[in-house]
Amino acid sequence: MSGLLLSPPSGHVRRLPPPIARAAARRARLGDLLTPEQRVAAVGPLDRPISGLAADARQVVAGNVFFDVAPAGDLRSGLDEAVSRGAIAVVGPHRPRVALGRGLTVVQVPDPLRALTGVARRFFRQPDAALRLHAVQGEHGKTTVAHLLRGLLGTPAELGLLSSVHHDLGSRVLPATIACPLEFHALLAQMRDAGCTGAVIELPSGPTEAGWLEDFAWASRLDLRMAAAERGAASSALSPDLRFRWAGGDFSAPIPEGLRGVGFNLELAVRGALERGVSPAQVAARLGQLPPVPGRGERVAVPGGFDVWVDAADRPQRLAYFLRVVRTLTPGRVALVLGCPGECDPAPRPLLTRAGEQGAELVVLTAADSRGEPLEGILRDMLRGVMDPGAIRCVPDRRSAVAAALAWARPGDAVVIAGRGAEAFQRIERVAVPCDDRQLVRDWVRGRSGR
């Protein structure tokens, strides 16, 4: 565990510097960072200077403190590797199986991940205290709402962003990575040092959310599950205008054309901004300047008089909704490029195909991220949802599938490429290869123009 969230944006290489290089931190001593209240027992000196922190044994350099955050008995803990790489101290739930003769300090704590949160906070000089942190949590729509809310609350120079698409730190944009308190505080420190005054943060789902992330003093937390329930059916998500009533009165504004594909989540973000003190006039003005959310209802420009939309819809309900949105914007026919991820619950696969078939004249079934699962089995599951075989094509290679749908389209039509959003790599047989759906469209256009 050594990062925050998932999937790098297009054009970025997934490569991170060693932990100590990610934000400036003063030379620290272990005893100053790991308080007596956090320690159960300790063997070895605590007053020695340390060069940095690591929660991944592969990133340990000489002088680091290694936090063994793997579950008890997990073979991936990397404890021996961390020591061999030069760790001078180990913090874990039990007394580790390492020799103490080389002056290694061993500290036992009840919860290494929680301890790492506090140590990282002190190591990077309390970056969360210098920033107003707005969290977005829930099961669906977090990425879209986080991007939109950030643009409604302030400017990129004022607010950083941590999302599953990318991290904007005020001075640079980085690929998104997997959640860990060490990376989290390092990223916040970079925002603080770049002059940001706050950040919008997409919280990961699952047990991580209920643990160390609860230690932060959030300026606000927007729970999309509660917000969606309170919103109910107050307005039509397919309307060209955003109209709803909130505690401060009535709000009304046209939905920018580039955001028509995310109308439902746009309303949740606008409500969130209003409830966080942004005036209706400011929200309306900023609404017209919001850029599209990468890979979420994102329109990709192509010549030829038809529209191309890229969306991360990978659930039947979300796909059906997005196809209805596209229908309202499309005078002609709709083609859908659709794949399902591997190594996950196969039950939604036929339902996704059926939702696609009900919303599009042509459905091209193809690979998404099959990982270690045979693609043939995934496509077979998807074909079980077919009602009209004449509307279905199977094109396993995703680039070829996108090209087939684009070649089918005529002026007035629309092509929807669903399931992967802004992901820049496709994982097939556990190998990640570059594959960005938006770039596949641009490559096809370039090939047609002969450039």
C-alpha positions in Angstrom: 0.0 0.0 0.0 1.9 3.1 -1.1 -0.3 5.6 -2.8 -3.8 7.0 -3.1 -6.7 5.8 -5.4 -6.5 4.4 -8.9 -5.7 4.6 -12.6 -3.3 7.2 -14.2 -4.7 9.8 -16.6 -3.8 9.8 -20.3 -0.2 10.9 -21.1 1.2 10.2 -17.6 3.6 7.4 -16.7 2.8 5.7 -13.4 6.1 6.4 -11.6 6.5 8.0 -8.2 9.6 9.2 -6.5 10.8 7.8 -3.2 8.7 8.9 -0.2 11.2 11.4 1.2 11.2 13.3 -2.1 7.5 13.7 -2.3 7.3 16.7 0.0 9.8 18.7 2.1 10.0 17.6 5.6 12.4 18.5 8.4 14.9 16.0 9.7 13.0 14.1 12.3 13.5 11.6 15.1 11.4 8.5 15.5 10.6 9.2 19.2 9.2 12.7 18.3 6.9 11.2 15.6 5.7 8.1 17.3 4.2 9.3 20.6 4.2 7.2 23.8 0.4 6.8 23.5 0.8 5.1 20.2 3.4 2.6 21.4 2.8 -0.7 23.1 6.4 -1.7 23.4 9.8 -0.7 21.9 13.2 -2.3 21.6 16.1 -0.2 20.5 16.8 3.6 20.4 14.0 6.0 19.5 16.0 9.2 19.4 17.9 8.4 16.1 17.3 10.6 13.1 15.3 9.0 10.3 15.5 9.7 6.5 11.9 9.0 5.7 8.9 6.7 6.0 7.8 3.7 3.9 4.8 1.4 3.9 6.0 -0.6 0.9 9.2 -2.6 1.4 10.2 -2.0 -2.2 10.4 1.7 -1.6 12.6 1.5 1.5 16.0 3.3 1.4 18.7 3.5 4.0 17.6 5.2 7.2 13.8 4.7 6.6 11.2 3.6 9.1 9.2 0.8 7.7 5.5 0.4 8.8 4.3 -3.2 8.4 0.7 -2.4 7.6 -0.1 -5.8 6.0 -2.7 -7.9 7.9 -1.2 -10.3 10.4 0.1 -13.4 8.7 0.1 -11.8 5.2 3.1 -12.9 3.2 3.2 -9.6 1.4 4.4 -7.7 4.5 7.9 -7.4 3.1 9.4 -7.1 6.5 12.6 -9.0 5.7 13.1 -7.1 2.5 12.6 -3.7 4.3 15.4 -4.6 6.7 17.7 -5.8 3.9 17.2 -2.5 2.1 18.4 -0.5 5.1 15.4 0.2 7.3 16.6 1.4 10.7 13.3 0.9 12.5 10.2 -1.3 12.0 6.7 -0.5 13.3 4.2 -3.3 13.4 1.5 -5.1 15.4 3.9 -7.7 16.8 7.5 -8.0 17.6 9.0 -8.8 14.1 11.1 -11.8 13.2 14.3 -9.8 12.7 17.7 -9.7 14.4 18.3 -6.7 16.7 22.1 -7.0 16.7 22.5 -4.4 14.0 20.9 -1.7 16.1 17.4 -2.1 14.5 14.6 -0.4 16.5 11.4 -2.4 16.7 8.2 -0.8 17.9 4.9 -2.6 18.5 1.7 -0.7 18.0 -2.0 -1.8 18.1 -2.8 -0.6 14.6 0.2 0.2 12.3 -2.0 1.9 9.7 -3.5 4.2 12.2 -0.1 4.9 13.7 1.3 5.7 10.2 -1.4 8.3 9.8 -0.3 10.2 12.9 3.4 9.8 12.1 3.0 10.9 8.5 1.0 13.9 9.6 3.8 15.0 12.0 6.6 14.2 9.5 5.0 16.4 6.8 4.2 19.2 9.4 0.4 18.8 9.6 -0.5 19.7 6.0 -4.2 18.9 6.7 -4.3 21.6 9.3 -3.3 24.2 6.7 -6.1 23.1 4.2 -9.9 23.0 4.2 -10.6 19.4 3.2 -13.9 18.6 1.5 -14.6 14.9 1.2 -16.9 13.2 -1.3 -18.0 9.7 -0.4 -20.5 7.1 -1.6 -20.8 4.1 -4.0 -21.5 5.8 -7.3 -20.6 9.1 -8.8 -17.8 10.1 -6.4 -15.3 10.9 -9.2 -17.7 13.1 -11.2 -19.0 15.0 -8.2 -15.5 15.6 -6.8 -14.3 17.1 -10.1 -17.4 19.3 -10.4 -17.5 20.4 -6.8 -13.9 21.5 -6.9 -14.6 23.8 -9.9 -17.7 25.2 -8.1 -16.0 25.8 -4.8 -13.0 27.7 -6.2 -10.2 27.9 -8.7 -7.5 25.2 -9.3 -5.0 27.6 -7.8 -7.0 27.6 -4.5 -8.2 24.0 -4.4 -6.3 20.8 -4.9 -8.0 17.6 -6.0 -7.4 13.9 -5.2 -9.6 11.6 -7.3 -9.5 8.2 -9.0 -8.7 9.9 -12.3 -5.7 12.0 -11.2 -4.3 14.3 -8.5 -4.0 18.0 -9.1 -1.7 19.4 -6.4 -1.8 23.0 -7.5 1.7 23.0 -9.1 1.4 19.7 -11.0 -0.8 16.9 -11.9 0.0 13.3 -10.9 -1.4 9.9 -11.7 -3.9 8.5 -9.2 -2.6 5.8 -6.9 -3.8 3.5 -4.1 -4.8 4.8 -0.7 -2.2 5.0 2.0 -1.8 7.7 4.8 1.8 8.2 3.9 1.0 9.2 0.3 -2.0 11.1 1.4 -0.1 13.4 3.7 2.7 13.8 1.2 0.2 14.9 -1.5 -1.5 17.3 0.9 1.9 18.8 1.8 2.6 19.5 -1.9 -0.7 21.3 -2.1 0.1 23.4 0.9 3.5 24.2 -0.4 2.0 25.2 -3.8 -0.2 27.7 -2.1 -3.5 25.8 -2.1 -5.9 26.7 0.7 -8.1 23.6 0.4 -8.8 20.4 -1.5 -11.6 18.2 -2.7 -11.0 14.5 -2.0 -12.7 11.5 -3.4 -12.8 9.0 -0.5 -12.2 5.3 -1.4 -15.0 2.9 -0.7 -14.6 -0.1 1.6 -12.9 -0.6 4.9 -10.2 2.0 4.3 -12.8 4.7 4.6 -13.8 3.7 8.1 -10.3 3.6 9.4 -7.5 6.1 9.2 -9.4 8.6 7.1 -11.7 9.2 10.1 -8.7 10.9 11.9 -8.9 14.0 9.7 -10.7 17.2 10.5 -12.9 17.5 7.4 -14.3 20.9 6.6 -17.2 19.1 5.0 -18.2 15.6 3.9 -20.7 15.1 1.0 -22.3 11.6 1.2 -23.8 11.0 -2.2 -26.0 8.2 -0.9 -27.8 10.6 1.4 -27.7 13.5 -1.1 -29.3 11.3 -3.8 -32.0 10.1 -1.4 -32.8 13.7 -0.3 -32.9 14.9 -3.9 -35.4 12.2 -5.0 -37.1 13.0 -8.2 -37.2 16.8 -7.8 -36.1 17.5 -11.4 -35.5 15.7 -14.6 -31.9 14.6 -15.1 -32.6 14.8 -18.9 -33.6 18.5 -18.9 -31.4 21.0 -20.6 -31.7 23.2 -17.5 -30.8 22.6 -13.9 -33.8 23.6 -11.7 -34.3 22.6 -8.0 -35.3 24.0 -4.6 -32.8 24.1 -1.8 -32.8 25.6 1.7 -31.8 29.0 0.3 -34.6 29.1 -2.3 -34.9 28.2 -6.0 -31.9 27.6 -8.2 -32.0 27.6 -12.0 -29.3 27.6 -14.6 -28.7 26.1 -18.1 -26.6 22.9 -18.1 -23.4 23.5 -20.2 -23.4 21.4 -23.3 -20.2 19.6 -22.3 -21.8 18.5 -19.0 -25.2 17.2 -20.3 -23.9 13.7 -19.8 -23.5 14.1 -16.1 -26.7 16.1 -15.3 -27.7 14.0 -12.2 -24.3 14.3 -10.6 -24.1 17.9 -11.6 -27.1 18.7 -9.5 -25.6 16.9 -6.5 -22.4 19.0 -7.0 -24.3 22.3 -7.3 -26.3 21.5 -4.2 -23.1 20.7 -2.4 -21.5 24.0 -3.4 -24.6 26.0 -2.3 -24.7 24.2 1.0 -21.0 25.0 1.5 -21.6 28.8 1.3 -21.0 29.6 -2.4 -23.6 32.1 -3.5 -26.1 31.1 -6.2 -24.7 33.8 -8.5 -21.2 32.5 -8.1 -22.3 28.9 -8.7 -24.2 29.9 -11.8 -21.1 31.8 -13.1 -18.7 29.0 -12.4 -21.1 26.4 -13.8 -20.6 27.8 -17.3 -16.8 27.5 -17.0 -16.6 23.9 -15.7 -14.5 21.6 -18.0 -15.8 18.2 -18.8 -15.1 15.5 -16.3 -12.5 13.1 -17.8 -14.1 9.9 -19.0 -17.5 10.7 -17.3 -20.0 11.7 -20.0 -17.1 13.2 -21.9 -17.7 14.2 -25.6 -14.8 13.6 -27.9 -14.8 15.8 -31.0 -14.7 14.1 -34.4 -15.5 15.2 -37.9 -18.3 13.7 -39.8 -21.4 15.1 -38.2 -21.8 12.5 -35.4 -21.1 12.6 -31.7 -18.7 10.4 -29.6 -19.2 10.0 -25.9 -16.9 8.2 -23.4 -18.3 7.2 -20.1 -17.3 5.0 -17.2 -20.7 3.3 -17.0 -20.1 -0.3 -16.0 -23.4 -1.1 -14.2 -26.7 -1.8 -16.0 -28.6 1.1 -14.3 -25.9 3.6 -15.0 -25.5 2.5 -18.6 -29.3 2.7 -19.2 -29.4 6.2 -17.7 -26.5 7.4 -19.8 -27.9 6.0 -23.0 -31.2 7.8 -22.3 -29.2 11.0 -21.9 -27.5 10.5 -25.2 -30.8 9.7 -26.8 -32.1 13.2 -25.9 -29.1 14.8 -27.6 -29.1 12.6 -30.7 -31.5 12.9 -33.7 -30.2 9.7 -35.3 -29.0 6.2 -34.2 -26.8 5.2 -31.3 -23.9 2.7 -31.3 -22.5 1.3 -28.1 -19.0 -0.2 -27.5 -19.2 -2.3 -24.3 -17.0 -4.6 -22.3 -17.0 -6.1 -18.8 -14.1 -6.4 -16.4 -12.7 -9.8 -15.4 -12.3 -11.4 -12.0 -15.5 -9.8 -10.6 -19.1 -10.8 -10.2 -20.3 -12.1 -13.5 -24.0 -11.6 -12.7 -24.3 -8.0 -14.2 -22.7 -9.0 -17.5 -25.9 -10.2 -19.4 -27.8 -7.3 -17.8 -25.3 -4.8 -19.2 -25.8 -6.3 -22.7 -29.5 -6.1 -22.3 -29.4 -2.5 -21.1 -27.1 -1.6 -24.1 -29.4 -3.4 -26.6 -32.4 -1.5 -25.3 -30.6 1.9 -25.6 -28.7 1.4 -28.9 -29.2 0.2 -32.4 -25.8 -1.4 -32.5 -23.9 -3.0 -29.6 -20.3 -4.0 -30.1 -19.1 -6.4 -27.4 -15.4 -6.3 -26.7 -12.6 -6.5 -24.1 -12.5 -4.1 -21.1 -10.0 -5.1 -18.4 -10.2 -8.9 -18.4 -7.2 -9.2 -16.1 -6.5 -12.9 -15.6 -9.9 -14.2 -16.7 -10.3 -15.6 -20.2 -12.0 -13.0 -22.5 -14.0 -15.8 -24.2 -15.8 -16.5 -20.9 -16.6 -12.9 -20.3 -18.0 -12.4 -23.8 -20.0 -15.6 -23.4 -21.6 -14.2 -20.2 -22.4 -11.0 -22.0 -24.0 -12.8 -24.9 -26.5 -14.4 -22.5 -28.3 -11.1 -22.3 -28.9 -10.7 -26.1 -32.5 -10.3 -27.2 -31.8 -9.5 -30.9 -28.7 -11.1 -32.3 -28.8 -8.9 -35.4 -28.0 -5.8 -33.2 -24.9 -7.4 -31.7 -21.3 -7.7 -32.9 -18.4 -9.4 -31.1 -15.0 -7.7 -31.7 -12.6 -8.9 -29.0 -9.9 -6.3 -29.7 -11.0 -3.0 -28.2 -9.3 -0.8 -30.8 -11.0 -2.7 -33.6 -14.3 -2.5 -31.8 -14.1 1.3 -31.5 -13.2 1.6 -35.1 -16.1 -0.6 -36.2 -18.6 1.6 -34.3 -17.1 4.8 -35.6 -17.2 3.5 -39.2 -20.9 2.6 -38.7 -21.9 6.1 -37.6 -23.5 8.6 -40.0 -24.3 12.3 -39.6 -26.7 12.7 -36.7 -25.7 9.5 -35.0 -23.9 9.0 -31.7 -21.2 6.5 -30.6 -21.0 5.6 -26.9 -17.8 3.9 -25.6 -18.6 2.7 -22.1 -17.1 1.0 -19.1 -13.5 2.3 -18.8 -13.9 6.1 -18.7 -10.5 7.9 -18.5 -8.5 4.8 -17.7 -5.2 4.9 -19.6 -4.2 1.2 -19.4 -6.0 -2.0 -20.3 -5.2 -5.0 -18.2 -5.3 -8.3 -20.1 -3.8 -11.5 -18.8 -2.4 -9.4 -15.9 -0.4 -7.2 -18.3 -1.2 -3.5 -18.5 -0.9 -2.0 -21.9 -1.7 1.6 -23.0 -5.3 1.9 -23.9 -7.3 5.2 -23.6 -10.7 5.1 -25.2 -10.5 8.8 -26.1 -7.1 8.3 -27.7 -8.5 5.3 -29.7 -11.1 7.7 -31.2 -8.4 10.3 -32.0 -6.2 7.6 -33.6 -9.1 6.5 -35.8 -9.8 10.1 -36.9 -6.1 10.6 -37.7 -6.0 7.4 -39.7 -9.1 8.4 -41.7 -7.5 11.8 -42.5 -4.2 10.2 -43.5 -2.1 12.1 -41.0 
